[in-house]
């Protein structure tokens, strides 16, 4: 019999794909989401994909009374915690909001879990905890530093979880440091669908392809990379969801906590990703070169070997698959599908 898992922020981009992966593996999930950055029809779309209705609790992970009712109503085997604010630039403008939502939210959740006797947690972290890397590919034991309030909140949460596990050995925590999730589910029913203007490359290219923006702005073509544009490690969101499944099952089997990168180990430049999206769309897309942005780095690529050795996880999907699925989703969404 499979596990029952609470997904906080579960109606969001990565959470929704993780629910699909969990159900395909024989587990089930309850979603907690305030829908501040998720569409209200996501649960219905998830039901269409998985063939079963989805239980949703609408609310804020900082609401301790709500959490108490939620844990009283369900017997959870584990929690996967996605609920957080996540835009680096916005965090510079709103640091206190980021600390409140990301750090206070985790503490409220962990205390509710402890009260309910639930001690398995998969935590959504980020490659931004590495700051400007000294070398790449980046291993998990690389130096950690925060160069934005967002990264500060994730580092603080990681340390809080380490402290909790050191104080109480019942805690088993999987910390997953994402690189750059892109793409959409093969059904084109769910994908990256932010309520705010997109901050990430692939959704922005999608806006250009739909004619909603005149051109893609490429921030710098003088980086020390083969084509002068920044290299990033892009991972298909369905591969990322599988990484969460592997982490969860590692904890369920009692194999202990872990910190792993989730990436491919391959760098893709901005212009290479644009070319892949053009192949998906079937036409050229306009772009213009803009100055470098403060805080950007030339290369940010994972060393994924620990996830392979510890969890048996390897990302499989190509950038062409990422862009084809992203385009299928946004073009369907644009026509009301």
Rosetta blueprint (number, residue, H / E / L):
1 X L
2 X L
3 X L
4 X E
5 X E
6 X E
7 X E
8 X E
9 X L
10 X L
11 X L
12 X L
13 X H
14 X H
15 X H
16 X H
17 X H
18 X H
19 X H
20 X H
21 X H
22 X H
23 X H
24 X H
25 X L
26 X L
27 X L
28 X E
29 X E
30 X E
31 X E
32 X E
33 X E
34 X L
35 X L
36 X L
37 X L
38 X L
39 X L
40 X L
41 X L
42 X H
43 X H
44 X H
45 X H
46 X H
47 X H
48 X H
49 X H
50 X H
51 X L
52 X L
53 X L
54 X L
55 X E
56 X E
57 X E
58 X E
59 X L
60 X L
61 X L
62 X L
63 X L
64 X H
65 X H
66 X H
67 X H
68 X H
69 X H
70 X H
71 X H
72 X H
73 X H
74 X L
75 X L
76 X L
77 X L
78 X E
79 X E
80 X E
81 X E
82 X L
83 X L
84 X L
85 X L
86 X L
87 X L
88 X H
89 X H
90 X H
91 X H
92 X H
93 X H
94 X L
95 X H
96 X H
97 X H
98 X H
99 X H
100 X H
101 X H
102 X H
103 X H
104 X H
105 X H
106 X H
107 X H
108 X H
109 X H
110 X H
111 X H
112 X H
113 X H
114 X H
115 X H
116 X H
117 X L
118 X L
119 X L
120 X E
121 X E
122 X E
123 X E
124 X E
125 X E
126 X E
127 X H
128 X H
129 X H
130 X H
131 X L
132 X L
133 X L
134 X L
135 X L
136 X L
137 X L
138 X E
139 X L
140 X L
141 X L
142 X L
143 X L
144 X L
145 X L
146 X L
147 X L
148 X L
149 X H
150 X H
151 X H
152 X H
153 X H
154 X H
155 X H
156 X H
157 X H
158 X H
159 X H
160 X H
161 X H
162 X H
163 X H
164 X H
165 X H
166 X H
167 X H
168 X L
169 X L
170 X L
171 X L
172 X E
173 X E
174 X E
175 X E
176 X E
177 X E
178 X E
179 X L
180 X E
181 X E
182 X E
183 X L
184 X E
185 X L
186 X L
187 X L
188 X L
189 X L
190 X L
191 X E
192 X L
193 X L
194 X L
195 X L
196 X L
197 X L
198 X L
199 X L
200 X L
201 X H
202 X H
203 X H
204 X H
205 X H
206 X H
207 X H
208 X H
209 X H
210 X L
211 X L
212 X L
213 X L
214 X L
215 X L
216 X E
217 X E
218 X E
219 X E
220 X L
221 X L
222 X L
223 X L
224 X L
225 X L
226 X L
227 X L
228 X L
229 X L
230 X L
231 X E
232 X E
233 X L
234 X E
235 X E
236 X E
237 X H
238 X H
239 X H
240 X H
241 X H
242 X H
243 X H
244 X H
245 X H
246 X H
247 X H
248 X H
249 X H
250 X H
251 X H
252 X H
253 X L
254 X L
255 X L
256 X L
257 X L
258 X E
259 X E
260 X E
261 X E
262 X E
263 X L
264 X L
265 X L
266 X L
267 X L
268 X E
269 X E
270 X H
271 X H
272 X H
273 X H
274 X H
275 X H
276 X H
277 X H
278 X H
279 X H
280 X H
281 X H
282 X L
283 X L
284 X L
285 X L
286 X L
287 X E
288 X E
289 X E
290 X E
291 X L
292 X L
293 X L
294 X L
295 X L
296 X L
297 X L
298 X L
299 X E
300 X E
301 X L
302 X E
303 X L
304 X L
305 X H
306 X H
307 X H
308 X H
309 X H
310 X H
311 X H
312 X L
313 X L
314 X L
315 X L
316 X L
317 X L
318 X L
319 X H
320 X H
321 X H
322 X H
323 X H
324 X H
325 X H
326 X H
327 X H
328 X H
329 X H
330 X H
331 X H
332 X H
333 X H
334 X H
335 X L
336 X L
337 X L
